[in-house]
Amino acid sequence: MRGFFVFIIIWYSASTYGQKVINWSDLTQGISWEAPSLENLFPGFQEASFSQDMQDLEGKKVILTGYYLILDSRQSVFLLSKNPMASCFFCGNGGPETVVDLRFSEPPKFDMDDLLSVEGVLRLNPDDPELCYYRIEEANAVRY
């Protein structure tokens, strides 16, 4: 029996090696915005500045837990949100730092508002108004 518990601890440690578990407060505290300028081509979009902690995570594997959102009828745009769809960023609950763009190799078969843990490579977006400020590439998800 004791050997079984040792095996579980070793397996869990090996399976999470190299990933950093982040939470929504990391994302919220890790971003600030420049004051909008009159020259901005996209009114309403503000360029982001990321904290050194967030910059250090750029290109690294992370794990984040949130609610799965599907944003189009073709099921090709996926987000992870701090809140379920009825109270997410788009409905006025929180800022743009409370949603993360997900890029999967193979679209997963989860339902809207499923609570998921997503692992993948974190990318920061300071200046492209067509994307979220945070993105997880090479995403793999498991139901929480």
LINWO-V997762 format. One record per backbone hydrogen bond with DSSP energy under -0.5 kcal/mol. CO is the residue of the C=O (numbers start at 0). NH is the residue of the N-H. E is the energy in kcal/mol with one decimal. If there is no record, write none. Layout:
co = {CO	CO}
nh = {NH	NH}
e = {E	E}
//
This chain:
co = {0	1	2	3	4	5	6	7	8	9	10	11	12	13	15	18	19	19	22	22	23	24	25	27	29	31	36	40	41	43	46	48	50	51	52	53	53	54	56	59	60	61	62	63	65	66	67	68	68	71	75	76	77	78	79	80	83	84	87	87	88	91	94	95	97	99	100	101	101	102	107	110	113	113	114	115	115	116	117	118	119	119	120	121	122	125	126	127	132	133	134	134	135	136	138	139	141}
nh = {4	5	6	7	8	9	10	11	12	13	14	15	16	16	18	20	21	62	25	26	27	28	29	30	50	48	39	42	44	45	33	31	54	55	56	56	57	57	59	121	19	119	21	117	115	80	112	70	78	74	77	70	101	68	99	66	86	87	90	92	91	93	97	98	81	79	135	77	103	138	109	113	67	115	143	65	117	141	63	139	61	121	136	58	134	47	128	130	124	100	122	136	102	120	104	118	116}
e = {-1.6	-2.0	-2.4	-2.3	-2.4	-2.5	-2.9	-2.8	-2.3	-2.5	-2.4	-1.3	-0.5	-0.6	-1.6	-0.6	-0.6	-2.1	-0.7	-1.3	-2.6	-2.7	-1.1	-0.8	-2.1	-3.3	-1.2	-0.6	-2.2	-0.5	-2.7	-2.4	-2.5	-2.3	-0.8	-0.8	-0.8	-0.7	-2.6	-2.5	-1.9	-2.0	-2.8	-3.2	-3.2	-2.6	-3.4	-0.5	-2.4	-1.5	-0.5	-2.8	-2.5	-2.8	-2.6	-3.1	-2.0	-1.3	-1.5	-1.8	-1.8	-1.0	-2.0	-1.0	-2.5	-2.4	-3.0	-0.6	-0.5	-2.6	-0.6	-2.1	-2.5	-0.6	-3.0	-2.4	-0.5	-2.1	-2.4	-2.4	-3.1	-0.5	-2.9	-3.3	-2.2	-2.4	-0.7	-1.7	-2.8	-2.3	-3.0	-0.5	-2.6	-2.6	-0.6	-3.0	-2.5}
//
